[in-house]
Amino acid sequence: MSNVVIWHNPRCSKSRATLALLEERGITPEIVHYLEKPPTRADLQRVLEQLNLDPAALIRRGEQRYKELELANASADELIAAMVDHPILIERPVVIHGQRAVLGRPPEKVLEIL
């Protein structure tokens, strides 16, 4: 299956499990280490549309950076900017297939778009 992309953090157990699930099904996704190569604002906005989520649903509120940046009352634009500047704030993993995307929590959720 082509055109499958995973925004992956190898230190995250859910991200590793999602990647393993894809590989078990014979899918070799393009792996984007988003902490090293963060998405652009346009990439993030496109994926949010594909996920049908607002930025608040894709941000990791438990991260120390979230607290440091005082994002609890931030606008959608401010949250997107924060995720672009600090990709550790992006919930993971995100799997994209064609024009669809899903958050791999739980990992089996990715099967919905394959």
Secondary structure, DSSP 8 states (H G I E B T S, - for coil): --SEEEE--TT-HHHHHHHHHHHHTT---EEE-TTTS---HHHHHHHHHHHT--HHHHB-TTSHHHHHTT-TT--HHHHHHHHHH-GGGB-S-EEEETTEEEE-SSGGGGGGG-
